């Protein structure tokens, strides 16, 4: 019902790119009755963004956050990693999911017809966007993590996925069904290039950025085009079911979701030494569990929230709509707010699910901003704006239900061959629910939606949404060099009258005084950057397992010689070595660190009576030269906030270590250089670009596997159990960016972690001669392995299910072999291949999940196990299982 000017970004022309060479095999889109039938169906694929704190599934058929039974490929693994896929796990490794299906919708007037194409559609199993047949429609993966990788070229983030699909399939594609009214899918005639980006950096790991390029591949103009992002959340534990009557943990969790919309957030920006509040227009649609289940015994806590922020549209002035509705499987029982002014009879008997193209198009363009769901019972009879909700159900709807929303915008025109851009972020936020009694007190026992809303915590998700827009379009960066770097706030401090005056976007409020000024940007120039400050690349990592210990080797050439893509500075600070028993970020324990010796110079601000950090860190030598008359005994740590250093012109400083300053190898840090003469091994300038250009006369600078010795480090982890797997990672840190308020950044603890058992790796030449053994043997179901932490550490379920976590381990295996389990009668129970690289830390270990080849849990009994190598050597043993 509102018309907005979006000030978030400016329109930028977009050059169409079609990675994967979508060849339009499906012909010019067909506005006739002749179906096109390809020789092969579309090459459907699914992958997952998992480098950050939000794990989000991506497809090449117009759907993201696709749960198993909503995706077109049941139980599809990630096509690159083979890992199982959850729709939207947040936070990572929490076992809780915050989406069931997200999809792109687009509607247009084509000639005299009104058409809508959707990636997914609620209760009707409609999928109308598909890629080309394999391999032409395959998803492309890129990454900035490794410059030597073929995936590095053209990469934007640590994990890029690119997919191309169209709405022009009419047959031979799954999910193409007639709509509620019996009408078959009629294509609009669009091709979508979908790019999605994810990062592991602390300020950017709670969102995934999407960038769509929508191209008209017909010869006809598409008029009155509206686009939308559709979300069905079903917030609940991973593995939840929708089956009626299922009372297991997680069942029916989709029945208590709530959603709403936030137009703007009040944010704080640091301008010089002054904190200034400003309004950030976010246009943020959100959805969450109604109570967070914080105090429900037997239920998994769901305290977080996820939502959609639009960061780019094809035009600055446009109509924005936010619509939500409740699905019940039967459109006649559905409900959704409808404004009296824009009311439409869906002819389905309900006001919720918009079935058919005409109804979907109406929702895309109705300019409604539905009230937040918790206010459903607050709409009075005969309201002048909204249709009155059903009196018998309004309170139930306000308390949470099976809810979905559509955030849409338009209108646009797309001429033949023209491409329009759309960018949005899918954002998560933690600690949304902090009051366990909020829902019960203010929605159930009593009804006070205003107080309920006040008790919700939007701080984290608002900060993450702001960072998403900043990574998309960097504030203060003039990307196109036209002299405009974005919207800013200026602070002038009058030295005579001690007053502060604010200006915004170069609008001078008062210049009738002399004084200092500071400027800070809070919005970009409208040209996409898709770039953020990043920590140094993590070092190359190797593990050498021994009985009871792991030897860690790492090489930090890239870490120490890579400029930050944002600041273009060499900002490497140090390394941290971590150990964990599973791959959750919260499980990693810091064992050791190396940190360059440098110091922060804090400048005293008389106005705020506080010390401020403005400059990058200084080395000890730099400070001794500047403030200690080059005296090598001068110690900056003597000058603290309570005992500062008094410099010239009334300047007052304090000095604090940047990090731990543990820089003496083997003395202040247990990390050591691998080569004692490392100071003599510093590579010449060619070391910055790689090792290929090293002349033969300098090959002594390289390790046997081609890495510069100067950057080689080692560390040993002792006193480990040989019967459990360990995760090890070495991260790199920088010193942050004081001028922009960024703290020190650290590479991900979970990305590229190495896994190993603390067992002797053995000699690859003699590995087949080692005696294979099995543990636990006997396996006892009553031994509480799960409760004692020996099982279930890598469960995909929030509450591990014992029968799905049982494991029997094989050790001292050849790196390539076949493992078979037989009954005493000789019946084959299970068979699986073990195939690892000889140097892999897990090459000598394998697990059996105790599931038979008939997908049944094994029963009590005595079994034979047989390990056979490709060379014909066989080992046989007995295994006892007591269930």
N, C-alpha and C positions, 0 to 999 in steps of 0.2 A: 504494500500500500504506500511505499515511499519511493521517491526517486532520488538517487544519490549521485554525488560526484565522488568517485573513488580517488582519493589523494595518495593512495599507497604507491602507485607506480605510474609512469607515463607510458603511452603507447610507443612501442618500438617495432620497426619493421622486422620481419622474420624471414630468413631465407629457408625455404623448404629443403629438408634433407631426408632421405629415405634409406637409412641403413638397412642392410639385408636385401636391398634391391627388390622391393615389392614390385612385381612386374605387371600388375593389373591383369593377371591371367584371367580374372573374372570378367574382363571386358568393360566397356564403359558401363556405368551403372544403369540398371535396366528399369526404366519406367514403363514396362509393358508386362504382359502376362506370361511371357516365355521364361520358364526357370532355366538357370544355368546349372548344369551338373558337371562338376569337375571329375577328372578321372580318379583323383584321390581326394580324400577329405582334408580339412585344414590341419596343419601340423601343430596341435595344441601343446603348449608347454607351461610349466609353472616353476618359479624360482622363489627365493626368499631373501629379502634384505635382513642381514643378521650381524652386521659389523657394529651396530649401535645398541642402544638400550631398548629400542623398539624393534621387534622381529616381525616383518610384514611380508606377506606373500604377494607375488606379482605374477600376472599371466600375460599372454599375448592375445587375449580375446576380450579386452575391455573390462576386466574384473580385477580388482586387487582385494587383499584381505579375504581371500576365498577359503572358506572352511571346506573340509573334505566333501561333505554332501551338498555343497552349493557350487563347488568347482565342477567343470565338465569332465575332469579326470579323477576318478575316485581314488583316494589314498595316493595321490601323485607325489613322488619325491622331487626334490630340487634337481633339475636336469643337469646342473653343473657339479653338485656335491653328493647327490644321492641321499641327502638328509631328509627326514620327514618334515612336512610343512604344516605349520599352524597359521591360522588366518592372521591374527595380530596378537602376538604375545607381548605383554607389557606389565612390568619391566621384564627385561630379558632374563630367562631362566626362572621366572616366578611361577610358571605353570598356570598363569591366568591370561585369558584372552579377552580382547576388547573390541572384536569385530567378527561378524559372521560373513559379511559380503559388502564390498564397496564397488561402485561401478560408475562409469561415465554415461550420461544421457545427453542426447542432442535431438532437437526438434526443429523443423523448418517447414516453410510453405514452398512447395515445388509445383509450379504451375497452378492448378486449381486444387491440389491435394495438400492436406496437412499430414506430415509424416514424422514419426519419432523412432529413433533407433537407440537401443539400450544394451549395455554390457550384461546387466542382470536385472531381474524384475521380481523382487519379493516372492509372493506365493506362486505366481505363474512361472513355470520353469522356462522363461524366455531368455535366450541368449542370441543376440543379433549381430555381433561383431566377431570376425574371425580372421586369423592370419592366412597367408598362402600355405600351400602344402609344403611339407618338409622336403628339403632343408631350407627352402626359400623364405619361409616364415619364422625361422628359428630366432629365439631371443639372443641378442648380442650382449656380452659382458665386457666391461672395461673397469680399470682401477688405477688410481694414482699411487698405490702402495709400492710397486716395484717398477722403477724406470726401465729395467732391463727386460721386463715382460712384454710380449706382443700385445697384451691388453692395455698397456699404458698409453699408447698413442690415442689422442683425442679424449682421454678420460677427464672427467670433471670432479669426481668424488672418490672415496675409497671403494665404493661399490656402485657402479653404474649398470643399469639394465635398459636395453633399448628394444622395443618391439614395434612392429608395424602391422596394422590390421585394417580391415574395411568392413563396411556394413552391407556389402554387395552380394554375399552368399545368399542363395535362395533354396538350395537343396544340398543334400549330402553333407550336412553339418549338424552336429548334436546341439540340441537346445532350440532349433528352429521349429517353432510350433505356432499354430494359430492362436490368436489372442482370445480373450474372454468372449468376444462377440463373434468368433469364427473367422476373423479376417487374417489371411497369411501376412507374413512380413513383406513389406514393400520398402526397398532400400531408398535412402536419401541420396546416396552416391558420394560417400566421404571416405577418405583414407586418413587414418590417425597414426602419427608417429609419436609413440609414448616413450619418454625418457624418465627414469626415476633415479634419485641420487641419495646416498646415505653416507654418514660419517660416524666415526667413533669418538670424536673429540668431545670433551665434557660439555661444551656449550651447544653442541650440534647433534648429540647422540639420541635425542628424544623426538626426532622428527625425520620424516622422509619427504623430500621434495619431488614433485611431479611436474613435468613440462610436456604439454601436448601441443602438437602442430596439426591442425585440422585442415585438410585440403579438399577442395571441391574437385572431384575427378569426373564430373559430368560436363556436358556442354550447355547446361542450363544454370541460370542464376538461382541460388538458394536465398530466399528472402525470409525476413523475420526469424532469424536463427536464434535459438536459445539453447544454452548449455547448462548442465548441472552435474553435481556430484551427489550420488545416492549412497547412503550408509545404513546398513542394518547391523546393529552391534551384537546383540545377544551376549552381554557381558557375563562372564562366568569362568569357572575352572576349565582348563584344557581337558578335552575328552568328555565334555558335558553332552547329554543327550536331549533330544526333543520328544522322546517317546512318552505318550500319555501313561500315567500311572507309575513311571519310574521315580522311585524315591531315593535313589543313590545320591551320594554327594555330587553336586553340580547339576543334577537333573532339574529341568524346568527353570534354570537361572534366567533364561531369556524373558521371563514373565514379569521382571521388576526393573526394567530399564527406564530412565528418564532422559529427556533431551531438552536443549534450549539454545539460545543465541545471545552472544555478546557483541554489541556493535563496537565498543571501544573499551580500552583499559587505561587507567591512570598509571603512568610510568614515571620513573625518576632517571634523569640524565645528569652525569657529572660534567659540568662545564667549568674548566679550570679548577678552582677550589670550592665551587659552589654546586650544591645539588638542586636541580631545577625540575619541577614536575611538568609533564606535558601529556597530551591526550594521544594515545596510539590507536588509530582506527584499525580494528582487527577483522571485523566481519567474520566472527568465529562461531561456527556451529559445533555444539558439543553433545556428548552422550555418555552416560555412566550408570552404574548400579544405583538404586535409589538410596540405600543405606550404607553400602560398602561392606555389609555383613561383618562389621568390626567385632561384634560381640555375640554372633550366632555360633553356638557350640556345634561342632561337626561340619561347619561350612567354611569354605576358603574365603579369607578376607579379600575384598575387591575395592581398595581405597582410591584407585586412580581414575583418570578421566582421559578420553581421547576426543579429537575433533578435527575439523577441517578449516583451514584459513586460506582464502583466495589471495594470492599475491600478484597475479597478473591477469588481466582480461584484454580483449582486443580493442577496447575503447575506454576512455575515461568516464564518459557520462553514460549510464546504463541503468536499467531496472534490475534490482536485486530482489529475490524472493527466498523466503525460508518457510518450508512446509514440512510438517511431520504428521505421521498417522500411525495407527495401531493396527497390526495384522492379526487376524484370527483364523486364517485359512479359508474363510468364507467371506467374500466381499460384502455380503449383506449384513455381516456383523461387525464390519470394520468401522473405525471412527477416526476422523481427523478434523481439526478446526477448519471452519470455512467462514470467511467474512461475508456478511450479508451483501455487500456491494459487488463481490466477485463470485457469488455462489454459483455452482454448477451442479446440476443433477447428473450424477454419473450413470444413472439408469442401471445400477447394480444393486440398489436397495440400501447402500451405505454411503457414508461421506468420507471414507478413509482411502483405501487402495484405489489409485486411478488406473482402471483397466482400459486398455485400448489406446491407440495413438491420439485420438481427440482429447481424451481425459488427461493423458500424460502431458500433452502440449499445454493444456490449460494450467496444470500445476507448474510447469516450467515458466510460464509467463504471467501468472496471476498477480504478481507484485504484492503478495501477502507477506506479512511478517507474523507468523503464528506466535501466540503467547507461549511462554515456556510451559512445559507439560504440567508442572506442579500446580499451575494456576487453573487447571481445567475445572475444578470444583468451585472456583471463585467467579465463574461467569454467571451472572444472574439471569433469571428468566426474562425474556423479552429485551435482551441486551440490544443496544442500538448499533453495535458494530459486529458482534459475532453471533452466529447461530448458537442456540443454547445446547450444550452437551446433554446426552440422555441422563436424566436425574438419577436413575438407579445405578448408573455406571460411572458417573463423573468422578466420584471419590476414588474408585478403583483405578481409573485412568491416571488420576493425579498421584497415586501412590506407586506408580511404575507399572509398565506393561511391556508387551512385545512391540517395541517402538522402532521406527526408522524415520530418517529425514532426507530431504532433498534441498540442497543449497544451489540456487540457479541464478542466471544472469543473462541479459540480452537487451534489446535485439541487435543482431548484426546482419550484414549481407555478405555472402561469399560468392564472388563471381567465378566462372569456370577457370580452373587452374590456380586460383588464389588460395593462400594459406593463412590461417589466423592462429595466434598463439593463446594458450591458456596455461597458467601455472598455479599450483596450489601446494600446500603442505599438509600432510597428515601428522598430527602432533599429539604427543602424550604428555601427561602431567601427573606427578605423584602427589600424595597427601591431599587429594581433593576432599576426601572424607577424613575428618579428624575427631569428630564428636560421635561416639557410638550411639548415643541416644537421640540424635538429631531427627532421624526419620520417624522413629517411634513417637517422640514427643510432639513433633510439629506437623506430621502428616497422618499418622495413624490414630493415636489416642486423642490428639487435638488437631485442629487444622489451622496452621499459621504459616502459609507458604513464604511470607516475607521473612520471618525469623529463620525458617529452614534455609532459605537462600543466603541469608547473612552468615550462616554457619558453614557454608561451603567455602573451600579454600582454592581460589583461582590463581594464587601467586605463582606456583611452579609452571602450570600450563601457560599462563600469560607470558612469563619470561621465555619459555621455549617457543611460543608463537612469535614473539618479537625477534628472537634470534633467527627463526626460519626466514622471516622477511629480510633480515640483514644479510644472511648468507646468500639469499636470492639476489639482492641488490645492495651492495656495500655502501653504507652511509659515508659521505665525504670522498667518494671515488668518482672522478669524472671519466667514466668508461669510454665515452665517445669523443672526448677532448673538445667539447663545445663550450667550455667555460663554466658549466653548471655541474656542481658536485652533489646536489641534493638539498633537502631542507635542514636548516640548522637553527641553533639558538646561540645568541651572543650575550655575554655578560660583561658590562662595563663597571669598573669599580672606581668611583670618584675619590681620589686621594685627598681632596680638600674637605669634603663633607661626609666621607666614609659611608657612602650610599651605593647601592647596587641597582642598576637599571637593566632591563632585559629587552632584547630585540629578537625578532624571529624572521628568518628568511630575508636578511639584509634590510629589513624595515627598521630604520633608526627611530627609536622612541624619544631619546633625549641625548643630544651631543653638546650641551651647553656647559661641559666641564672637561677637565683634563684628568686622565686616569688610565689604568690598564684595562685590557679587554681580553676575553677568551671566547673561543668558538668551539662548539661541538655539534656534530651532525647526528640527526636521529632518523634520517630517511635518505635513500639513495637517489640517483639521478634519473631513475626510471628505465635504465638500460640494464638488462640482466647481467649479473656477474657469476652467480653460482659458485662462489668462492668464499672461503673463510680462513681465518688464521689457523695454522696447523702446527702440531708438534713436529719435531724432527722425525724422519722415518725410523721405525724400530730397527735395531741391528739384526744382522743375519744370526741365526741361532742353531746350535747343534747340541744334542745330548749324547753322552756316552754312559750307558748304565753299567754298574758293577753291583755286586751283592751288597745291599745296604747303603748304597750311595749313588748319586748321579753327578757326573762331571759335566759342567756347563761351559761351553765355549761360545763366544759371540764375537762378531766383527762389526765395528761401528763406523766403517768408512762413509756410508751414505748418511748415517745419523749426524756425523760431525762436519760434513762438507756440503750439506744441502741448505740452500736459502729458504726461508719461510716464504711461501707463495704470496702471502698477504703483505708482509713488511719488507720483503726482499733483503732481510738481514740474516747473517749466520747467528742464530740464537740458541745453539745447542748448549745445554746446561749439565746433563749427567745421565746416569743409567740407574735403573732399579731392577733387582732380581726378585721374582715372586715364585711362591710354591702354593699349590692348591690340590685338593682331593677331587674336585670336579671343576667344570668350566664356567661356573658363575663368577662374575666379577667380584661379588662380595665374599667369595670363598678364598681369594688369593691373599696370602700373608707375605708381607715384605720381609725378605731375609737379609738383603745387603743392598747398599747403594754407593755409587760414586758420584761426586758432585764437584764441579769446578770451584776453585776458590775465588769468589767474588762477593761484592757487597752492594747493598742498596743504600743510596744517599737520600735521606729523608730531609725535606726542607720545611722549616717551621713557618706556619701561616698564622700571623698575629690575629687576623680577623676571626678565624675559627678556633684559635688557641690549640692547634693540633699540628702534627707533622704530616706532610703529604709526600707521596712517592710520585715523581714525575719522570725521572730519567731511567734509562736502562742501567743494569748493574755495572759497576766498575771493578777492575781487577785490583788486587792488593798493590801492585806496582804503580798503577795509575793514581791511586789515592795517596800513596807515599810521595809521589812526585808533586801532586797538586796541593797537599795539605801537610805533609810531614817533612818538607825540605829535603826530599830524597833520602831520608833516614830509613834504612832497611829495618830498624827496630820499631818504627812508628806503628802503632796498632790501632786500627779504626774501631775495634770493639770496645775500646775504653770510652768512646764517646756515644752515650746512650741518650734516650729521650729525657732522662732525668739528669744527665750530666753531658749536655750537648757541646759541640764544637762551635766556637764563635769565630766567624770569618769576617772578611771585610764588608763594609757598607751594610752593617747591621744584619748580615746573613747569619743564620743559626742552623746547624746541621746535626743530624744524628746518623749513625751508621749501623746497619744490621746485616748479618750474613744472608745471602740469597741461597736458600736451601740449607743443607747440612754442612757444606764446605768440607766434605770428606774426600780429599783429593790425594792423599798419600797412599799409594798402592801397597797393600799388605800391612799398613800401619793404622791409619784412621779408617780404612775400608778394607774388608777381607777380599774384595775383588783385586785381581792381579793382572798385570800385563803378561802375556804368554811368553814374550821374549825379553830376556834380561837386558839386552842392548837396544831396547825399543827406541830410545832417544836418538840412536844413530840410524834409524830406519825410516825417518820421515820422508815420504815420497815427494818428488818434485811436482811442479804444477800439473803435469799430466794426470796426477792422482785424482784430481777433481773430476775428471771426465771418464775415468775407468782405467782398466788394466791392459786393454788391448794395445795401447801405444807404448808399453814399456819395452825399451830396447833390451837385447840379450845381455848387455853389460850390467843391467840393473835388475835382472831377474831374481837376484838374491833378496830383493825387497819383498818378494811374493812368497806366500805359503805354497805348499805342494798343490793345493786346490785353487790357486789363483787369486788369493786375497792379500791385500797389503798387510804385512806383518805389524806395521805401526799401530793399526787399529784393532789388533787381536787382544782379547781379554779372556780370563777364565775364572771359574768359581766352582767350588765343590760343596755339594749338599750331602751331609753325613746323617747317620742314624735313621735311615728310612726302612720301612717294612718292605720286604721283597714280594709280598703277596697282594699288594694293592696298587692301582695305577696312580701316578702323580702327574699333575699338570705343571709345567714350568714355563715362565715367560720372562723376557728381559725387555723392559720398556725404555724409551728415551724421553727426556724432558727438555723443555726450553725455559727461558726466564720470563716468559709472558710479554705483555706490552703495557707498561704503566701508562703511557699516553692515551691509550684507548680503554683502559680499565680492565684489560684481560689478565687474569692470573696466569701463573705458570701452567703450561699444557703438557700433558703426558700421553704418549701413544697408548693404544688400547691394551689392557691386561689380557683380553681374551682372544684378540686377533693374532693368528700365527703362533699360538701357544704350542709347545711340544709336549707329547705324552710319552711316558715310559714307565716300566716297572723297574725297581731297583734290583735287577738280576743281571748276572754276567751276560754280556751280549754274545760272548763266545767267539770262536774263530770261524768265519764263514766257510773256510775250507774244510773244517771238521764238524760243522754243526749237525750233520746227519748222524754223527756218532754219539751225540749227547743223549742221555736217557730222558725220555719224555715222562713227565709226571702230571698228576691231576689233583686239584684241590677245590673245595673241601671233599675229602673222601674218607669216611662216608659223608654224603650230604644229608643233613637232618633238617627237616622242615620246622622242627620245634627249637632250633638253635638260635632264633631271633637274629639272623644275619641282617635283616632289614633294619631292625631297631638299633643294632650295634654299628651301623654305617658301612657294612661290607657289601650291601646291595642297595639299589635305589638312588644312588648319587647322581645318576644321569637320566633319571626318569623324565618323561615328557608330561607327566601328570602332576598336578599340584599336590595331590595326596597319593603317593605311590601305591599301586595295587600289588600285594605280595606275589601273586602268581605271575605277574608280568615283569617282575624284577629279579627272579631267581636266576643265578648264574653258576655254572661250573667252569673252572679255569683249566686250560692246558698250558704247560710251560716247557721250556727247552725244545720248542718245536723247530724243525727246519723252516726256513723262511718261505718255502713253497712246499705244500703237502695237502693231502686230502684226509679229512677226519671223518670217521664213521663210528656210529654207536649201534651195537646189536644187542638183542635179548639173548639169554642163554640158549634159546632155541634157534638162534641164527637169523631172526627176523630183523631187517634193517629198520632202525628207529629214526635215525637222522643222518644226513651226510652234508658236509659243507667244505668249501675250499678255503685254505689259508694261503694267501699270496701277498707277501710284503717284500719291499726292497731289502737287500741284505743289510744295509745300514740303518734301516728304520728301527727306532728304539722299541717298537712293539713287534718286531719281526719274529720273536721267539714265544709270543703269547697269543692265545685265542680264547674266546668265550663261547659257551653254549647256553642258550636261554632256556634249556630244558623243555622246549617245545618239539614235538615229534614232527615228522614230515607230513603228517595228516593234520597239522595245526592243533594238536591236543597237548595238554599238559602231561608230562611223563608220570608214570605211576611208580609206586615203591617196587624195588626189586634189585637184582644183581645184573649188571650189564657188562659187556665187553666194549672197550674202545680200541680202535685200530687207526694208526697214523701211518700213511703210506706216502713216500716221496716220489717225484717223477722218475727217479733213478731206480725205483723198485725196492728200496729198503723199507721194511715194515716193522713197526713196533706195536705190541698188543698188551693191554692191561685190563684190570677189572675195576669197576666202579659200582659202589653201593649207594642207593638212593632210598631214604626213609621219609615218606610223605605223611 
